[in-house]
Amino acid sequence: MLHAARRCARPNSDMTAPSKTPQGAARPKVPRRLLDGVLLLDKPLGLSSNDALIRAKRLFRVKKAGHTGTLDPLATGLLPLCFGEATKFSQDLLDADKTYEATMRLGIRTATGDAESEAIETREVRCDEAAVREAMAKFVGEIVQVPPMYSALKRDGKPLYEYARAGQTVEREGRQVTILALEMIACALPDVMFRVTCSKGTYVRTLAEDIGEALGCGAHLVMLRRTGVGALTLEHAVTLDALTAADEPARDAWLQPVDALLSTFPAVTLNAEAARRFTHGQRLPLNELTLDRTACEAADRVRVYGEEGRLLGVAKAGNGVLAPERLVVSGAA
């Protein structure tokens, strides 16, 4: 199913037993590395987010890795992968706004809301480009979406898609999401290509279906490509094919530093003594530090560095203190 990212990164430990050669001897396990950073992957069509993570983890021989929210097999584009200490900050990307380019096909509804299933209803498309633009404009801002049955949201401990596959429909409450921007890129009816920036939890295929209903003809999504996650963009992403063809030093050069996930947070630099106290989990009075107190408290959370420029972690700045929230272990980042 095509939808916005909605899951936290799950560190993926390599617990697989060593495979056997035809002669029965155990093959030596490939040594894993302690590697910290962020890989901006351009996920290909037809591959799940977890499969993409597994392939990248093997290529980099990294011990600990996780993704920052799923892209379904029929979706392509930006999939940030976190290695090592970066997994501590994956939640920040899960909560970030996302940008997609998508194509919806008017006049046809499908069971899943995308091209993964067959048509369940066909209607005549009588609208023109102007009507489509007018309908799309009504979906900008805060809207309520009813999560689709073909989704991983759980009801009584079971994903909704399991009910759907069994031919069951369960009641779902509408959820408020925010469409920050929605613009038409191209219109060749019955296909409409558009760009959307939306809050977490938004289902782009549901957005397409709802626009189709507003036009009186229905619609489903035939293409979805994620181009942005927070401040990260597809511009600096790399494909699995390119990583596979590269040697290890060239692959490592594609890694972004851990603080690439935190670029929207104000930066605070501590002297040696304050840094020592911070890394021991101590709260620091803001009036003892050299920083823009107003900006830090307005942002609520800040990224914290030592004098040598090494990322120490993330802190809450409020109530007159800098309170450590998540720390980066020594030697990481």
C-alpha positions as CSV (number, residue, x, y, z in Angstrom):
1,M,0.0,0.0,0.0
2,L,1.1,3.5,-0.7
3,H,1.1,5.8,2.3
4,A,3.1,8.1,4.4
5,A,5.8,6.8,6.8
6,R,4.4,5.9,10.2
7,R,6.8,3.6,12.0
8,C,9.9,4.1,14.2
9,A,13.2,2.7,13.1
10,R,13.8,-0.8,14.4
11,P,17.4,-1.7,15.0
12,N,18.0,-4.9,13.0
13,S,20.4,-7.3,14.8
14,D,22.2,-9.9,12.7
15,M,21.1,-13.1,14.5
16,T,21.2,-15.4,11.5
17,A,23.1,-18.6,12.0
18,P,26.1,-19.2,9.7
19,S,25.1,-20.9,6.4
20,K,26.6,-24.2,5.3
21,T,28.7,-24.9,2.3
22,P,27.8,-27.9,0.1
23,Q,30.4,-29.9,2.0
24,G,28.7,-29.1,5.3
25,A,31.3,-26.8,6.7
26,A,30.1,-23.5,8.2
27,R,31.0,-20.4,6.3
28,P,32.9,-17.8,8.3
29,K,30.6,-14.9,9.3
30,V,31.3,-11.6,7.6
31,P,32.7,-9.3,10.4
32,R,30.3,-6.4,11.2
33,R,31.4,-2.8,11.8
34,L,30.5,-0.2,14.4
35,L,29.4,2.5,12.0
36,D,27.5,5.7,12.8
37,G,25.7,7.8,10.2
38,V,22.7,8.3,8.0
39,L,22.3,6.8,4.5
40,L,19.8,8.6,2.2
41,L,18.6,5.8,0.0
42,D,16.6,6.1,-3.1
43,K,14.4,3.0,-2.7
44,P,13.6,1.2,-5.9
45,L,10.1,0.0,-7.0
46,G,9.1,-3.4,-5.8
47,L,11.3,-3.6,-2.7
48,S,9.9,-3.3,0.8
49,S,11.6,-0.9,3.2
50,N,12.8,-3.7,5.4
51,D,14.3,-5.6,2.4
52,A,16.1,-2.3,1.4
53,L,17.4,-2.0,5.0
54,I,18.7,-5.6,5.0
55,R,20.5,-5.1,1.7
56,A,22.1,-1.8,2.8
57,K,23.1,-3.3,6.1
58,R,24.9,-6.2,4.3
59,L,26.7,-3.8,1.9
60,F,28.0,-1.6,4.8
61,R,28.6,-4.6,7.1
62,V,27.1,-2.6,9.9
63,K,26.1,-4.1,13.2
64,K,23.1,-1.9,14.0
65,A,20.7,-0.3,11.6
66,G,17.1,0.9,11.2
67,H,14.8,2.8,8.9
68,T,12.7,5.8,9.8
69,G,9.3,4.9,8.5
70,T,8.2,2.6,5.7
71,L,7.8,3.1,2.0
72,D,5.7,0.3,0.5
73,P,7.0,-1.8,-2.4
74,L,5.0,0.2,-5.0
75,A,6.5,3.5,-3.7
76,T,10.0,4.8,-4.5
77,G,12.2,7.5,-3.3
78,L,13.8,8.8,-0.1
79,L,14.2,6.3,2.6
80,P,16.7,7.5,5.3
81,L,18.5,4.6,7.0
82,C,20.1,5.1,10.4
83,F,23.3,3.3,11.3
84,G,24.7,2.9,14.9
85,E,24.1,6.0,17.1
86,A,21.9,7.6,14.5
87,T,19.1,5.0,15.4
88,K,18.7,7.0,18.7
89,F,17.3,9.9,16.7
90,S,15.1,8.1,14.1
91,Q,11.9,9.2,15.9
92,D,12.6,12.8,14.8
93,L,12.3,11.8,11.2
94,L,9.2,9.7,11.9
95,D,7.5,12.8,13.2
96,A,8.8,15.0,10.4
97,D,6.7,16.4,7.5
98,K,7.0,14.4,4.2
99,T,7.0,15.5,0.6
100,Y,5.8,13.3,-2.2
101,E,5.2,13.4,-6.0
102,A,2.3,11.2,-7.0
103,T,0.0,10.4,-9.9
104,M,-3.7,9.6,-9.4
105,R,-6.0,8.1,-12.0
106,L,-9.5,9.4,-12.0
107,G,-12.5,7.3,-12.8
108,I,-11.3,4.0,-11.2
109,R,-11.5,2.9,-7.6
110,T,-9.6,-0.1,-6.3
111,A,-9.8,-2.1,-3.0
112,T,-6.4,-0.8,-1.8
113,G,-6.7,2.7,-3.2
114,D,-3.6,2.1,-5.4
115,A,-2.5,0.0,-8.3
116,E,-1.8,-3.0,-6.1
117,S,-5.3,-4.4,-6.6
118,E,-8.0,-4.7,-9.3
119,A,-10.7,-2.1,-10.0
120,I,-13.8,-2.4,-7.9
121,E,-15.7,0.5,-9.5
122,T,-15.4,2.5,-12.8
123,R,-17.1,5.9,-13.3
124,E,-17.1,8.4,-16.1
125,V,-14.6,11.3,-15.7
126,R,-16.6,14.5,-16.6
127,C,-14.4,17.1,-14.9
128,D,-11.7,19.3,-16.5
129,E,-8.4,20.5,-15.3
130,A,-9.9,23.6,-13.6
131,A,-12.3,21.5,-11.7
132,V,-9.5,19.2,-10.5
133,R,-7.5,22.3,-9.3
134,E,-10.5,23.6,-7.5
135,A,-11.1,20.2,-5.7
136,M,-7.5,19.9,-4.7
137,A,-7.4,23.4,-3.2
138,K,-10.1,22.3,-0.7
139,F,-7.8,19.7,0.8
140,V,-5.1,22.1,1.9
141,G,-4.9,22.7,5.6
142,E,-6.1,20.5,8.4
143,I,-8.3,17.6,7.2
144,V,-9.7,14.4,8.6
145,Q,-8.8,11.1,7.0
146,V,-10.2,7.7,7.7
147,P,-7.3,5.2,7.6
148,P,-7.7,2.6,4.8
149,M,-8.5,-1.0,5.6
150,Y,-5.3,-2.0,3.7
151,S,-3.0,-0.5,6.2
152,A,-0.7,-1.7,9.1
153,L,-2.7,0.1,11.8
154,K,-3.8,-2.4,14.4
155,R,-7.2,-3.2,15.8
156,D,-7.3,-5.6,18.7
157,G,-3.7,-6.4,18.1
158,K,-4.2,-7.3,14.4
159,P,-3.2,-5.2,11.4
160,L,-6.2,-3.8,9.5
161,Y,-4.9,-5.4,6.2
162,E,-5.5,-8.9,7.8
163,Y,-9.2,-8.1,8.3
164,A,-9.3,-6.7,4.7
165,R,-7.8,-9.8,3.2
166,A,-10.3,-11.9,5.1
167,G,-13.1,-9.8,3.5
168,Q,-13.9,-8.0,6.8
169,T,-14.4,-4.3,7.3
170,V,-14.0,-2.7,10.7
171,E,-15.0,0.7,11.8
172,R,-12.1,3.3,11.9
173,E,-12.1,6.7,13.4
174,G,-11.1,9.6,11.3
175,R,-7.7,11.2,12.2
176,Q,-6.7,14.8,11.8
177,V,-3.7,15.4,9.5
178,T,-2.3,18.5,7.9
179,I,-1.8,19.1,4.1
180,L,0.8,21.8,4.1
181,A,1.0,22.2,0.4
182,L,-0.7,20.6,-2.6
183,E,0.0,21.5,-6.2
184,M,-0.8,20.1,-9.6
185,I,2.4,19.2,-11.6
186,A,0.7,17.9,-14.8
187,C,-2.8,17.0,-15.9
188,A,-3.5,14.6,-18.8
189,L,-7.0,13.3,-17.8
190,P,-7.7,10.8,-16.4
191,D,-4.2,11.0,-14.9
192,V,-3.2,13.9,-12.6
193,M,0.3,14.3,-11.2
194,F,0.7,16.3,-8.1
195,R,3.1,17.3,-5.3
196,V,2.1,17.2,-1.6
197,T,3.8,18.1,1.6
198,C,2.0,16.6,4.6
199,S,2.2,15.8,8.3
200,K,3.0,12.4,9.7
201,G,0.3,9.9,9.5
202,T,-1.1,11.1,6.1
203,Y,-2.1,8.5,3.6
204,V,-1.5,9.9,0.1
205,R,-3.6,7.2,-1.5
206,T,-6.5,8.2,0.8
207,L,-5.9,11.8,-0.3
208,A,-6.2,10.7,-3.9
209,E,-9.3,8.7,-3.2
210,D,-10.9,11.6,-1.4
211,I,-10.1,14.1,-4.2
212,G,-11.7,11.6,-6.7
213,E,-14.8,11.4,-4.6
214,A,-15.0,15.2,-4.4
215,L,-14.9,15.2,-8.2
216,G,-17.7,12.6,-8.4
217,C,-15.7,10.0,-10.3
218,G,-13.4,8.3,-7.7
219,A,-9.7,7.8,-8.1
220,H,-6.7,5.6,-7.1
221,L,-3.0,6.2,-6.9
222,V,-0.8,4.8,-9.7
223,M,2.6,6.3,-8.7
224,L,4.2,7.6,-5.4
225,R,7.7,8.9,-5.0
226,R,8.9,10.4,-1.7
227,T,11.2,13.4,-2.3
228,G,11.6,14.9,1.1
229,V,11.6,13.9,4.8
230,G,12.0,16.9,7.1
231,A,15.0,18.8,5.9
232,L,16.4,15.8,4.0
233,T,15.9,15.6,0.3
234,L,16.2,13.1,-2.5
235,E,18.9,15.3,-4.1
236,H,21.6,13.6,-2.0
237,A,20.3,10.1,-2.1
238,V,22.0,7.0,-3.6
239,T,20.5,3.9,-5.2
240,L,21.2,0.3,-4.1
241,D,22.7,-0.4,-7.6
242,A,25.2,2.4,-7.1
243,L,26.2,1.2,-3.7
244,T,26.5,-2.4,-4.9
245,A,28.9,-1.3,-7.7
246,A,31.0,0.8,-5.4
247,D,33.9,-0.4,-3.1
248,E,33.7,0.1,0.7
249,P,35.4,3.5,0.9
250,A,33.2,4.8,-1.8
251,R,30.1,3.5,0.0
252,D,31.1,5.1,3.3
253,A,31.5,8.4,1.5
254,W,27.7,8.4,0.9
255,L,27.0,8.4,4.7
256,Q,25.7,11.6,6.2
257,P,26.8,12.5,9.8
258,V,24.4,11.6,12.6
259,D,23.5,15.3,13.1
260,A,22.0,15.4,9.6
261,L,18.8,14.2,11.4
262,L,19.0,17.2,13.7
263,S,19.7,20.1,11.3
264,T,16.5,22.0,12.3
265,F,17.5,22.1,16.0
266,P,19.5,25.1,17.3
267,A,23.1,24.2,18.0
268,V,24.8,24.7,21.4
269,T,28.5,24.3,22.0
270,L,29.8,23.5,25.5
271,N,33.2,24.0,27.0
272,A,35.2,21.0,28.3
273,E,33.8,21.1,31.8
274,A,30.2,21.6,30.8
275,A,30.6,18.9,28.1
276,R,31.9,16.5,30.8
277,R,28.9,17.2,33.0
278,F,26.5,16.9,30.1
279,T,27.8,13.5,29.0
280,H,27.3,12.3,32.6
281,G,23.6,13.2,32.3
282,Q,23.8,16.3,34.5
283,R,21.4,19.2,34.0
284,L,23.2,22.5,33.3
285,P,21.8,25.9,34.3
286,L,21.3,28.0,31.1
287,N,22.6,31.1,32.8
288,E,26.0,29.4,33.1
289,L,26.2,28.7,29.3
290,T,27.0,30.9,26.3
291,L,24.0,30.5,24.1
292,D,20.9,32.3,22.7
293,R,18.6,31.4,25.6
294,T,15.5,32.8,23.9
295,A,16.1,30.8,20.7
296,C,16.9,27.6,22.5
297,E,13.8,27.7,24.8
298,A,11.6,28.6,21.8
299,A,12.9,25.5,19.9
300,D,12.5,23.4,23.1
301,R,15.1,20.9,21.9
302,V,18.7,21.6,20.9
303,R,21.7,19.7,19.5
304,V,24.7,19.8,21.8
305,Y,28.4,19.8,20.7
306,G,31.7,19.7,22.5
307,E,34.4,22.3,21.8
308,E,36.0,19.9,19.3
309,G,32.8,19.9,17.3
310,R,31.7,16.4,18.2
311,L,28.0,15.8,18.6
312,L,27.2,15.0,22.3
313,G,23.5,14.5,22.0
314,V,20.1,16.2,22.2
315,A,18.8,18.2,25.1
316,K,15.7,20.0,26.3
317,A,16.1,23.7,26.9
318,G,13.5,25.0,29.3
319,N,12.8,26.1,32.9
320,G,16.3,27.6,33.1
321,V,18.2,24.4,32.5
322,L,19.7,22.3,29.7
323,A,18.5,18.8,30.3
324,P,20.2,15.9,28.5
325,E,17.6,13.8,26.5
326,R,19.6,11.5,24.3
327,L,23.4,11.1,24.4
328,V,25.8,9.9,21.7
329,V,28.4,7.5,23.1
330,S,32.0,8.5,23.1
331,G,33.7,8.1,19.7
332,A,30.4,8.1,17.8
333,A,29.1,10.6,15.3
